[in-house]
Amino acid sequence: MTQNALLYAFIIGTGRFMSTFNIIAIPFFLLGMIMLALAATQKQQTYLLLGGVFMASSLVNAVIGLSM
């Protein structure tokens, strides 16, 4: 199977339990963690700001997804 086929199988297979908001929250959380790690190592405020924004948006998406 190709990578896209595996992704579609994951989304379709978990579509009953995960809303679109939850699916979007996962990469936002990972990106937020990466940005916060960069902020800790690079000591740049831009990464800290972006990491905080992505973490907050992933939290909001996850809460909306769980409430549906």
N, C-alpha and C positions, 0 to 999 in steps of 0.2 A: 504494500500500500504506500502511496505517496504521503508526504507530510500533510497536504491539504485534506486528503481523504481521512487521515487520522484525526485531524482537527474537527472535521465535520462529524465524524463518528462520536467524538467526545461531546460536541455541542448537542447533537441529536440524542445521544444516549443519556445525557443529563438534562435534557430540555424540560423534563417533567419536574425536576427538583431545583433547577437553577434558572432564574429569570435573566433577561438580558443585562439588567443592572449588576447582578452578581458576576456574570461573565466579564463585564467591563471592569469591575472592581479588582479582579485578579491582576491584570497587567499594570493597572494604575498603582496597586500596592507594591508590586515588584519594582516598578520604575521609581516610586518614592523611596524605597529602601536603597536603591542604587544611588539616587541623588543625595540621600543623607550620608551614605558611605563616602561619596566623593566630597561632600562638605567637610567630613571629619578628616579626610586625608589631604585635600587640597587647600583647606582653610579659606574658601571663597564663599561669600555670603549668598551669591547667586544660586549655588547648589542647595544651600540650606533653605532658601525661599522656595525653590522649585520642589524640593523634597517634601516640605511642609504642605504645599498646595496639593501635590499628588496624593499624599497620605490622607489629607482631609477629604479630597474628592473620592478616594477609594472607600473611606468610611461612610460617607454619605450614600454612595452607590450601593454598598453592601447593606446598609440599614433599609434603604428603599426596596432593594431586592428581597430582603427577608420579610418585609411587611406585606409583600404582595402575595 
